[in-house]
Amino acid sequence: MSPLSKVVPTGTEPEVGARTIQARVGTPVQIRLWEDRTRGELWVPSYDPSVLPLVEDDFLRTASNNAVDAGQRNFEFRPATTGTHRVVFEKRMGWKFTAEDRQIYYVTVS
């Protein structure tokens, strides 16, 4: 391959910065994200619930100040089928139309 040629993406490559998680069918997969609810942050997941159902969505407040509502948001999925499944989290703010941040996960289930 010459130095000037480019690799043509096939559409199956993970996005840059995406994280990969290995899992088994029926075994829970947990994803934890920091969330500052004082600022109005809220993580919104996009996924296929038929292959990767969300079984728990919990928030653990960890800030020490009683005026601050910040902590770990825990999402627990239970894979139902084998394959590689994509989960996209967008950090939303109530007053914005676009996402503040995006986190992409690929859950490879065997």
N, C-alpha and C positions, 0 to 999 in steps of 0.2 A: 504494500500500500504506500503510495507516495505521501510525503508530508503535507501536500495540499489537499488531498482527498479527505472527505468528512465521513464519519460513521453515520449512517442513516438510521434513525430510531425506528423500531418496529411497533412501538406503542405498548409494549409489554414491560419495558424497563421501569423500575421504580423511580420516582422523582428524586431529585437531589435533596438530601437531608431527610428523606423518609427513613423510618425505623422499621426493622423487621422483628417479628415475634414468632417463635416456634411454639406450637400447641398441639394438643391431641383432642379428638372429638370428645365432647362432654366434659372436658377439664376446663375450669374457669380461667379466663385470661383477664388480668387486671391492668388497667392503664390509669396512672395518676398524673394529674396536671394541676399546677398552681393556679389559683383563682382568687382575685381580689374583688370581692363583691362590694366593697366600699366604693370602688371606682365604677361599679356597674358592669364588671366583667362577667361573662357567662360563656362557658364552653358548650358548643352545640355540635353533637356528632352527626355525621352522615355515613350510613352503612346500610347493608342489606339485612334486614331483620330475619329473613327466612333462613339465611345460612349462618348468621352470627347474631343471635338474639341478645339483647341487653337485659340482664337479669337483676342488676343492681346499679343504682346511681346515688352515691352518698357524698356528703361534704363533711370534712373534718376541719373544724376551725382551729387554727394554730397560732394566730396572732395573740399577743399577750395584752394588748390594750383593749379595753372594753368598747371603745368607739370604732375599732377596726374590725371588719368582717372579712378576713382573708384566711386561706388555708388550702388544703389538698382536696381536690375533687377526684373521687374514685369511681371509675366506670368498670363494671365487671360484665364481660361477655362470656357466653357458653357456646363454643363452636358446635354447629349441628352437622356440618358436612366437611369433607376433605377438600383441599385446594388452597389457593391463596386469595385472601379476602382483604379488601381495602377499606380502611376506616379513616375518615377525614374529620378532624376537629377544627372548628373555627371559633376563635375568641370574639364574641360579639359584645358590643356596647349598645345600650338601649337607644342612644341618640344618633348612632352612625348607620349608614346603609351598607357599608363594606366591613369585612372582617378586619380586626386589629392584628390578628396572627392566625397562622394555620399550622397544624401538626398532622402529619400523615403517617399512618401505620399500615404495614402489610402483615397480616396474620396468616402464617403458613400452617395449615392444619393437616396432620397425618392420621 
